Amino acid sequence: MGMNLTQKILKAHLVEGEMVTGKEIAIRIDQTLTQDATGTMSYLQFEAMGVPRVKTEVSVSYVDHNTLQTGFENADDHRFLQTVAAKHGVHFSRPGNGICHQVHLERFAAPGKTLLGSDSHTPTGGGMAMLAMGAGGLDVAVAMGGGAFYLACPKVVGIKLTGSLQPWTTAKDIILEVLRIMTVKGGVGKVVEYYGEGVKSLTVPERGTITNMGAELGATCSVFPSDDQTLAYLKAQGRENVFVALAADADAIYDEHIEIDLNALTPRIAKPHMPDNVVAVTEVEGTPVQQVLVGSCTNSNFMELTRIAKMLKGKTVHKDVSFAVAPGSKQVFTMLADSGALADLINAGARILESACGPCIGMGQSPSTGAVTVRSFNRNFEGRSGTRDGQVYLASPETCVAAAISGKITDPRHLGLAWVDVPMPSVYKVDDNMIVSPLEPAAAKDAVVVRGPNIAALPMVGALPEAVKGSATLKVVDNITTDHIMPAGGKVLPLRSNIPKISQYVYEMVDPTFPQRALELKAKGTWSIIVGGENYGQGSSREHAALAPMYLGVKAKIVKSFARIHRANLVNFGILPLTFANPADYDKIEQGDALEILDAAKALQTGEELLTVKNVTKNFAFQVKAGLTRRQADIILAGGMLNYTRSQATGD
């Protein structure tokens, strides 16, 4: 029996465990990336470990999220990130150099390597045949220190692509179709691996679009083979020396199988407020549009932006539409300028944004009240745009521009324009002048790390108590995202390095009274317990969605099911991630009920799978599943990963 590509890369990096689906394994991490919204906390955690220099092959710190500087906080964080990177052996991508995933694909990604990033869209690297995974900042800090990354050995979903894309149908439409088929929770515990004749015609940037949005499936990551397209891209970037050919064996076996005929695929669009709410563009054609945005780490490469510039050449965007474009990197920006495409965009009325995440995380360009906004982004969660009732649709850049021209959602095939095939450049313009190399070890010893006043000390908690007595402080429904738990946007993101301050915004979109109520309970010595539905914690990798609740006194979350990264983050910060043994028990609990998790510490120490929770208010008991490995149980017993790591180092 042959091996699929995922198994080959996992096997080459396996340091602990057996490759049995669902069992915990540990793998060696070759590369890491951080971004400024998560990086500050990650490097504070790295410092706390006492490791003088990163032990990975390559680690890169990017500034691309918190670039809107309306106060001192973001600028102070950037200064901290640059100085801490220089001291500890990390490359620093300066503000303006571009979005981490776009730049990493251009300048650092390499076939067959493992990449761990403190951003959920790190799987973009799978377009370069990497096993590239998002994780919490603490997991990334451990990897930078030379530690292994632990995960459940995933199932592998094989997606066979046949045929080839027809004019006006793009890579974005492929991943939207996969989301329609698999849903936002269909990839949990799985790697999505693409193969088949249809793969051969997809360039690395197109593959990166598909693997990027694989995060919306809840998948561990997505991966393409390394082939002639990979070699062509690496040659164009001047990095062909890292090329290796990689593919699944001809007789490889997959746990699940999907086949998509690219010849038959048509333009797709995701309706509000979930990336899997996908239909053919023709089904919503004619819907009036007030805003169109093209960019983000999903769709901001040179070929895509060149094509939309050609679509707009000699035209003006509709009078009722606000239209903006964010090139994905300095490389893309420069090449657009050199080719004249940038001038075509500007002449058509495009507002040109900096090479950063920007509106994708609610950092500027929020739509007007109730507006329909069509975006080439990866998420359309309610309120993520910065406007609570904004109606966000997700589509390809071409479908976005069709809306910008017509003022309404329009299938680009119906514009009457000729399809322009934009080939991948044979040579990209390479200039790494905005990437700062770290200091040499001798010079790094005396380097000073600069810390602004907004950088607060890491909050810590003690060991898990014998019994967790608390209150069901909040009860929520299915598909709660990390944006619901810990919002992004220009008001909140600058506080990422100050947990006491940012904690005041926990669950702001769901219940703005939650932080104060939780703190009042904490002051009385009572823990908060969150009760939730299916797919709890989907979306961003932001560990603040665990760290800030921990600070507020949240000790357990009892839900029907968890998203992968959020569950791992809860473990890292000593919060019990529990699931209902009987999902019907969810309906028996009301917000405010007094709950007690009986013998919690003892159950974890003895490895019991089922724990008993008593609803003191209603006088009944129900069971929950911990589903923890021995290592995870020990982390929670210690009060979190940092406590656990210190105890391992000292032998306590």
C-alpha positions in Angstrom: 0.0 0.0 0.0 1.5 3.4 -1.0 1.7 6.5 1.1 -0.1 9.8 0.4 2.0 13.0 0.5 0.7 13.9 4.0 1.9 10.6 5.5 5.3 11.0 3.8 6.0 14.4 5.3 4.7 13.4 8.7 6.8 10.3 8.7 9.9 12.3 7.8 9.3 14.6 10.8 7.9 12.2 13.4 9.7 12.3 16.8 7.1 10.7 19.0 4.1 8.4 18.7 2.7 6.2 16.0 1.0 7.3 12.9 -2.4 5.9 13.8 -5.3 8.1 13.0 -6.6 9.9 16.1 -3.5 9.1 18.2 -1.3 11.9 19.4 1.9 12.3 17.6 4.8 14.8 17.8 6.6 16.2 14.8 9.7 18.3 14.3 9.1 21.9 13.1 11.4 23.3 10.4 10.1 26.8 10.2 7.9 29.2 12.2 6.1 32.5 11.5 4.4 35.0 13.7 2.5 38.2 13.0 2.2 41.3 15.1 -1.3 40.6 16.5 -0.1 37.3 18.0 3.7 37.7 17.9 4.2 40.0 20.9 2.6 37.4 23.2 4.5 34.6 21.5 7.9 36.2 22.0 7.1 37.1 25.6 6.4 33.4 26.1 9.6 32.5 24.3 11.5 34.8 26.6 9.9 33.1 29.6 11.3 29.8 28.6 14.8 31.1 28.9 16.0 29.8 25.5 18.6 32.3 24.1 18.2 31.6 20.4 15.6 29.9 18.2 16.4 26.4 17.1 14.4 26.2 13.9 15.8 26.3 10.4 14.0 29.6 9.8 11.8 31.7 12.0 10.2 35.0 10.7 8.4 37.7 12.6 6.0 39.6 10.3 4.2 43.0 10.9 1.0 43.0 8.8 -2.0 43.1 11.2 -1.7 46.0 13.5 -0.4 48.6 11.0 -3.1 51.2 11.8 -1.2 53.4 14.2 -3.8 55.6 16.0 -1.8 55.6 19.2 1.5 54.5 20.6 0.5 50.8 21.2 1.0 49.3 17.8 4.2 51.2 17.1 5.6 50.1 20.5 4.8 46.5 19.7 6.6 46.7 16.4 9.7 48.1 18.1 9.6 45.3 20.6 9.1 42.7 17.9 12.1 44.0 15.9 14.4 44.1 18.8 13.4 40.7 20.3 13.8 39.2 16.8 17.3 40.6 16.4 18.3 39.2 19.8 16.9 35.7 19.5 17.7 34.8 15.9 14.5 35.6 14.1 14.1 37.4 10.7 12.0 40.5 10.9 9.7 41.5 8.0 9.1 45.2 8.4 5.7 47.0 8.2 5.1 47.5 4.5 6.8 44.4 3.3 3.6 42.5 3.1 1.2 40.0 4.5 3.0 37.1 6.2 1.5 34.3 4.1 2.1 36.0 0.8 5.7 36.9 1.7 6.5 33.6 3.2 5.3 31.8 0.1 7.5 34.1 -2.0 10.7 34.1 0.1 10.8 31.2 2.6 8.4 28.3 1.9 10.1 25.1 0.8 8.7 21.7 -0.4 8.6 18.9 2.2 9.2 21.2 5.2 7.0 21.7 8.2 5.8 25.2 9.1 4.0 26.3 12.3 2.5 29.8 12.5 0.6 31.8 15.0 -2.0 32.6 12.4 -4.7 30.3 11.2 -4.0 30.9 7.6 -0.4 29.5 7.8 -1.7 26.5 5.7 -1.1 28.8 2.7 2.4 27.2 2.6 0.7 23.9 1.6 0.6 25.4 -1.9 4.4 24.8 -1.8 4.0 21.2 -0.6 4.6 22.1 3.0 2.8 20.7 6.0 2.0 24.3 7.2 -0.3 24.6 10.2 -1.7 27.3 12.3 -1.4 27.2 16.1 -1.5 29.3 19.2 1.4 31.6 19.9 2.6 29.4 22.8 2.8 26.3 20.6 4.9 28.4 18.2 7.1 29.7 21.0 7.8 26.1 22.0 8.6 25.1 18.4 11.1 28.1 18.2 12.7 26.7 21.3 13.3 23.4 19.7 10.2 21.6 21.1 8.0 19.3 19.1 4.5 20.1 18.0 1.8 17.7 19.2 -1.3 16.9 17.2 -3.7 14.1 16.7 -2.6 12.1 13.7 -5.0 13.3 11.0 -7.2 11.6 8.6 -6.3 12.5 5.0 -9.0 13.7 2.6 -8.0 13.2 -1.0 -9.5 15.7 -3.4 -9.0 14.7 -7.0 -9.1 17.6 -9.5 -9.9 16.7 -13.1 -10.1 18.9 -16.2 -9.0 22.5 -16.1 -10.5 25.8 -15.1 -12.6 27.6 -17.7 -12.4 31.4 -18.3 -13.7 33.4 -15.4 -13.5 30.5 -13.0 -10.6 30.5 -10.7 -8.8 28.9 -7.8 -11.0 30.8 -5.4 -14.0 29.0 -6.9 -12.4 25.7 -6.3 -12.0 26.2 -2.5 -15.5 27.8 -2.3 -16.8 24.6 -3.9 -14.8 22.5 -1.4 -16.3 24.5 1.4 -19.8 24.0 0.0 -19.2 20.2 0.0 -17.3 19.8 3.3 -18.7 22.7 5.4 -16.7 24.8 8.0 -16.4 21.8 10.4 -15.9 19.1 7.8 -12.1 19.3 7.9 -11.6 19.0 11.7 -9.0 16.4 12.5 -8.1 16.1 8.8 -5.5 17.2 6.2 -6.9 18.0 2.7 -4.6 16.7 0.0 -5.0 17.7 -3.7 -4.0 15.4 -6.6 -5.1 14.6 -10.1 -4.6 15.9 -13.6 -6.3 19.2 -12.7 -3.6 20.0 -10.3 -0.9 20.3 -13.0 -2.4 23.5 -14.5 -2.6 25.4 -11.2 0.3 27.7 -10.3 1.7 28.0 -6.8 -0.1 31.3 -6.1 -3.4 29.6 -7.2 -2.6 26.6 -5.0 -1.9 29.0 -2.1 -5.3 30.5 -2.5 -6.9 27.0 -2.1 -4.7 25.9 0.9 -5.1 29.3 2.6 -8.9 29.0 2.7 -8.6 25.4 3.8 -8.4 26.9 7.2 -12.1 27.7 6.9 -12.8 23.9 6.7 -11.4 23.5 10.2 -8.7 21.3 8.6 -5.3 20.9 10.2 -3.8 22.0 6.8 -4.0 21.4 3.1 -1.3 20.3 0.7 -0.4 20.1 -3.0 2.4 18.1 -4.6 5.7 19.6 -5.5 6.0 19.4 -9.3 7.0 21.4 -12.4 4.7 24.3 -11.3 6.5 24.4 -8.0 9.9 24.4 -9.7 8.8 27.2 -12.1 7.7 29.4 -9.2 10.9 28.8 -7.2 13.0 29.6 -10.2 11.0 32.8 -10.8 11.7 33.7 -7.2 15.4 32.8 -7.5 15.1 30.0 -5.0 15.2 26.8 -7.1 17.9 25.4 -4.8 15.2 24.4 -2.3 13.2 22.4 -4.8 12.4 18.7 -4.3 9.8 16.7 -6.2 7.1 15.3 -3.9 3.9 13.5 -4.5 1.7 10.8 -3.3 2.4 7.2 -4.4 0.3 6.1 -7.3 -1.5 3.6 -5.0 -1.9 6.0 -2.1 -5.0 5.5 0.1 -7.1 8.3 1.4 -9.6 8.2 4.4 -12.1 10.2 2.4 -12.4 11.1 -1.3 -13.9 14.0 -3.2 -13.7 14.6 -7.0 -14.2 18.0 -8.6 -14.4 18.4 -12.4 -12.8 21.8 -13.1 -14.4 21.9 -16.6 -17.9 22.0 -15.0 -17.1 24.4 -12.2 -18.6 27.9 -12.4 -18.0 31.1 -10.4 -19.0 30.7 -6.7 -19.8 33.1 -3.9 -20.2 32.7 -0.1 -23.2 34.5 1.3 -23.3 36.1 4.8 -22.3 35.1 7.4 -20.3 31.9 7.0 -17.6 30.8 4.4 -19.5 27.6 3.6 -22.7 29.4 2.7 -21.7 28.9 -0.9 -23.9 29.2 -4.0 -23.3 29.9 -7.7 -22.9 33.6 -8.4 -25.9 33.4 -10.7 -28.2 32.6 -7.7 -27.6 36.0 -6.1 -26.9 38.0 -9.3 -28.4 41.4 -9.3 -28.0 42.1 -5.5 -27.0 45.8 -5.1 -23.5 46.3 -3.8 -22.1 49.2 -1.8 -18.5 48.1 -1.3 -15.9 45.9 -3.0 -12.5 44.9 -1.6 -9.8 42.9 -3.2 -6.7 41.7 -1.3 -6.0 39.7 1.9 -3.6 36.7 2.2 -6.0 34.7 0.0 -6.2 36.7 -3.2 -3.6 39.4 -3.6 -0.9 38.0 -5.8 0.5 39.7 -8.9 -1.4 37.6 -11.5 -4.8 38.2 -9.9 -4.3 41.9 -9.5 -2.9 42.3 -13.0 -6.1 40.6 -14.4 -8.5 42.9 -12.5 -6.5 45.9 -13.6 -7.0 44.8 -17.2 -10.7 44.3 -16.5 -10.9 47.9 -15.2 -8.7 49.6 -17.8 -10.5 52.5 -19.3 -13.5 52.1 -16.9 -14.7 53.7 -13.7 -16.1 51.8 -10.8 -19.8 52.3 -10.3 -20.8 55.5 -8.6 -22.5 53.7 -5.7 -19.5 51.5 -4.9 -16.5 52.1 -2.7 -13.7 50.0 -4.2 -10.3 49.3 -2.6 -7.3 47.1 -3.4 -4.5 45.8 -1.1 -1.5 44.2 -2.9 -0.3 41.3 -0.8 3.4 42.2 -0.6 6.0 44.8 -1.6 7.0 42.5 -4.4 3.4 42.5 -5.8 3.0 46.3 -5.2 6.3 47.1 -7.0 5.6 44.8 -10.0 2.1 46.3 -10.4 3.7 49.8 -10.5 6.4 48.8 -12.9 3.9 47.1 -15.3 1.4 50.0 -15.3 -1.4 47.9 -13.8 -1.3 50.1 -10.6 -2.1 53.2 -12.7 -5.0 51.4 -14.4 -6.4 50.6 -10.9 -6.0 54.1 -9.7 -7.5 55.6 -12.8 -10.6 53.4 -12.5 -11.2 54.8 -9.0 -9.6 52.1 -6.8 -8.4 53.2 -3.4 -5.0 51.6 -2.9 -4.3 50.3 0.6 -1.0 49.2 2.1 0.3 45.7 1.8 -1.3 44.4 5.0 -4.2 42.5 6.4 -6.3 45.7 6.9 -10.0 45.2 6.3 -9.9 41.4 6.4 -9.5 41.7 10.2 -11.7 44.8 10.6 -8.7 47.2 10.5 -10.2 49.9 8.4 -12.6 50.0 5.4 -15.6 49.0 7.5 -18.8 49.1 5.3 -21.7 51.5 5.9 -24.7 50.4 8.0 -26.2 47.3 6.5 -24.1 47.5 3.4 -23.5 44.6 1.0 -19.7 44.2 0.6 -18.1 41.7 -1.8 -14.6 40.7 -0.8 -11.9 38.4 -2.1 -11.1 37.5 1.6 -11.4 34.3 3.5 -13.9 35.0 6.3 -17.3 36.7 6.4 -18.2 36.1 10.1 -20.8 38.5 11.5 -19.3 41.7 12.7 -15.7 40.8 11.5 -15.8 43.7 9.0 -16.1 46.2 11.8 -19.8 46.8 11.0 -22.1 44.7 13.1 -24.8 44.4 10.4 -22.5 44.4 7.3 -23.5 41.8 4.7 -20.2 40.3 3.6 -19.9 38.1 0.5 -16.7 36.2 -0.4 -15.8 35.7 -4.0 -12.9 35.7 -6.5 -11.2 39.0 -7.4 -12.8 38.7 -10.9 -16.3 38.4 -9.4 -15.5 41.2 -7.0 -14.5 43.5 -9.9 -17.6 42.5 -11.8 -19.6 43.9 -8.9 -17.4 47.0 -8.7 -18.1 47.8 -12.4 -21.8 47.0 -12.4 -22.8 48.1 -8.9 -24.4 44.7 -8.2 -23.4 41.1 -7.8 -22.6 39.9 -11.3 -21.3 36.7 -12.8 -18.1 37.9 -14.5 -19.0 35.8 -17.5 -21.9 38.1 -18.1 -19.9 41.4 -18.3 -19.1 40.9 -22.0 -15.4 41.2 -21.4 -12.8 39.0 -23.0 -11.0 36.7 -20.6 -7.3 37.7 -20.2 -4.9 35.0 -19.4 -2.2 36.4 -17.2 0.7 33.9 -17.0 2.9 33.6 -14.0 6.0 35.8 -14.4 9.2 33.9 -15.4 11.1 36.2 -13.1 9.7 38.0 -10.0 11.3 41.2 -8.9 13.2 40.1 -5.8 14.4 42.7 -3.2 14.5 41.6 0.4 15.6 45.0 1.7 12.6 45.1 4.1 13.6 41.9 5.8 16.0 42.4 8.7 18.3 39.6 9.5 18.9 38.7 13.2 22.1 39.6 15.0 24.9 37.1 15.1 25.0 35.2 18.5 28.0 37.1 19.8 26.4 40.5 19.2 22.9 39.3 20.3 24.1 38.7 23.9 24.3 42.4 24.6 21.3 43.5 22.5 18.5 45.3 24.4 14.9 44.4 23.8 12.7 47.6 23.9 9.4 47.3 25.7 6.6 49.9 25.6 4.3 50.6 28.5 1.4 48.7 26.9 3.3 45.4 27.1 2.1 43.9 30.3 3.4 40.8 32.2 2.0 37.4 31.3 -0.9 36.4 33.5 -0.5 33.0 35.1 -2.8 30.7 37.0 -2.1 27.9 39.6 -2.6 24.2 39.4 -6.0 22.8 38.7 -8.2 22.6 41.9 -9.5 19.3 43.0 -13.1 20.3 42.2 -14.0 23.1 39.8 -16.9 25.0 41.3 -18.3 27.7 39.1 -21.2 29.2 37.2 -22.5 28.8 33.7 -21.6 32.4 33.2 -22.4 32.3 29.5 -24.3 29.9 27.2 -23.8 30.2 23.4 -25.0 28.5 20.3 -23.3 26.6 17.4 -20.4 27.9 15.3 -19.1 30.4 17.8 -15.9 31.9 16.2 -12.8 33.3 17.8 -14.1 36.7 16.6 -17.1 36.2 18.8 -14.9 35.3 21.8 -12.1 37.9 21.2 -12.8 40.5 18.6 -10.3 42.0 16.2 -10.5 45.5 14.7 -8.8 48.8 15.2 -10.1 49.3 18.8 -9.1 45.9 20.2 -6.1 44.7 18.3 -3.7 47.3 19.7 -4.3 45.7 23.2 -2.9 42.3 22.2 0.1 42.6 24.5 -2.0 43.8 27.5 -4.2 40.9 28.7 -5.9 42.8 31.5 -7.0 45.6 29.0 -8.0 43.3 26.1 -10.0 41.0 28.4 -12.6 43.8 28.7 -13.7 42.9 25.2 -14.2 39.2 25.6 -17.5 38.1 24.1 -18.3 41.7 23.3 -20.4 40.7 20.3 -22.3 38.1 22.3 -22.7 39.6 25.7 -20.8 42.8 26.6 -21.6 42.3 30.3 -19.6 39.1 30.4 -16.2 40.5 31.4 -17.5 42.4 34.4 -19.7 39.5 35.5 -16.8 37.1 35.3 -14.4 39.3 37.2 -17.1 39.7 40.0 -17.3 35.9 40.3 -13.5 35.6 40.2 -13.3 38.1 43.1 -15.6 35.8 45.1 -13.5 32.7 44.4 -15.9 31.3 41.8 -14.8 30.0 38.4 -16.7 30.8 35.2 -17.7 28.0 32.9 -18.8 28.5 29.3 -21.4 26.3 27.7 -21.5 26.0 23.9 -22.7 24.1 20.9 -21.0 22.6 17.8 -17.7 23.7 16.3 -16.9 26.1 19.2 -13.9 28.3 18.6 -13.7 28.1 14.8 -11.7 30.7 12.8 -8.6 32.5 13.8 -5.7 30.9 15.7 -5.7 33.8 18.2 -4.7 32.4 21.6 -6.1 35.5 23.2 -9.5 33.7 22.8 -8.2 31.4 25.6 -5.7 33.7 27.3 -8.1 36.6 28.1 -10.9 34.3 29.3 -8.3 32.6 31.6 -7.5 36.0 33.0 -11.2 36.6 33.7 -11.5 33.3 35.6 -12.8 30.9 33.0 -11.8 27.4 34.2 -13.7 25.1 31.8 -15.7 25.2 28.6 -18.4 22.5 28.1 -19.5 22.3 24.4 -20.8 19.8 21.9 -17.6 20.0 19.8 -14.4 22.1 19.5 -12.4 23.6 16.6 -8.9 22.1 16.7 -6.7 25.2 17.3 -9.0 26.7 20.0 -9.1 23.5 21.9 -5.3 23.3 21.9 -5.1 26.9 23.1 -7.5 26.1 26.0 -5.2 23.2 27.1 -2.1 25.5 26.8 -3.7 28.0 29.2 -5.1 25.5 31.7 -8.8 25.7 30.7 -10.6 22.3 30.7 -12.0 21.6 27.2 -14.9 19.3 27.8 -17.6 17.9 25.5 -21.0 16.6 26.4 -21.2 12.8 26.6 -24.9 13.3 25.7 -25.4 16.4 23.6 -29.0 16.6 24.8 -27.7 17.7 28.2 -26.8 21.1 26.6 -30.5 21.9 26.6 -30.9 21.3 30.3 -28.5 24.0 31.3 -29.4 27.6 31.6 -27.0 30.6 31.9 -26.4 31.3 35.5 -26.7 27.7 36.7 -24.2 26.8 39.4 -22.0 23.9 38.1 -19.5 21.8 39.9 -17.0 19.5 38.0 -16.5 16.7 40.6 -13.0 15.4 41.4 -11.7 17.2 38.3 -8.0 16.9 39.2 -8.3 13.3 40.3 -10.0 12.3 37.1 -7.2 13.9 35.0 -4.5 12.3 37.2 -6.0 8.8 36.8 -6.8 9.3 33.1 -10.5 8.9 33.4 -12.3 9.6 30.1 -15.6 10.7 31.6 -16.0 13.4 34.3 -19.2 14.1 36.2 -20.6 17.6 36.4 -23.3 18.5 38.9 -25.8 21.2 38.1 -26.3 22.4 41.7 -29.1 24.8 40.7 -31.3 22.2 39.1 -30.0 19.2 41.1 -29.0 16.8 38.4 -25.7 15.4 37.2 -24.4 14.8 33.7 -21.2 13.4 32.2 -18.6 15.1 29.9 -15.6 13.8 28.0 -12.2 15.2 28.5 -10.5 13.4 25.5 -7.1 14.5 26.7 -3.8 12.7 26.2 -1.5 12.1 29.2 0.6 15.1 28.2 -2.4 17.4 27.8 -3.9 16.3 31.2 -0.6 17.1 32.9 -0.5 20.5 31.2 -4.0 21.3 32.6 -3.1 19.9 36.0 -0.1 22.2 36.1 -2.2 25.3 35.2 -1.0 25.6 31.6 1.9 25.0 29.2 4.3 27.5 30.8 4.0 26.0 34.2 4.3 22.5 32.7 7.4 23.4 30.7 9.1 24.9 33.8 8.3 21.8 35.9 9.7 19.6 33.1 12.9 21.6 33.0 13.4 21.6 36.8 12.1 18.1 37.3 9.4 19.2 39.8 
